[in-house]
């Protein structure tokens, strides 16, 4: 568990018990580089995200959740995989698939199945990187100018015994000196 404090003294904002703080995290650049290597794509390839041109590597760091395993990702990989026999693993019944997915994330999926696709195809399949909401663990009565979060840092070994971690918890613990955040009010989540 780690405690993170966010100074809000220069912001015209206050928080209440029950509110949460949304954190805009980025993907670990090393994870992005491993994803690019697994998919055979070049990080300096230009792509468009929300009307702006940027490198594919930057887009994967900031805009796309390359670790989340979705049904769209699994279907795309199964359909696009060169080894159709191996891809059947991704089309097994949900209970078997869930067991197979233990300690696997999106990086593991693209590393295990050889898929060659254009960056635009991946952009259609990957979900966007969304902010993570954390319950505020500080009291506005004691710390009115600082929002504190208590976060369990998610770390585990993947199916290949490689290091894996939660996108936002490891972002906060390992890479963020500052982070863009927003206050999420919860007026219905208050004690009577």
Secondary structure by P-SEA (a helix, b strand, c coil): cbbbbbbcccccccccccbbbbbbccccaaaaaaaaaaacccccbbbbcccccccaaaaaacccccccccaaaaaaaaaacccccccccccccaaaaaaaaccccaaaaaaaccccccaaaaaaccccbbbbbbcccccccccccbbbbbccbbbbbcccccbbbbcccccccccccbbbbbbbbccccccc
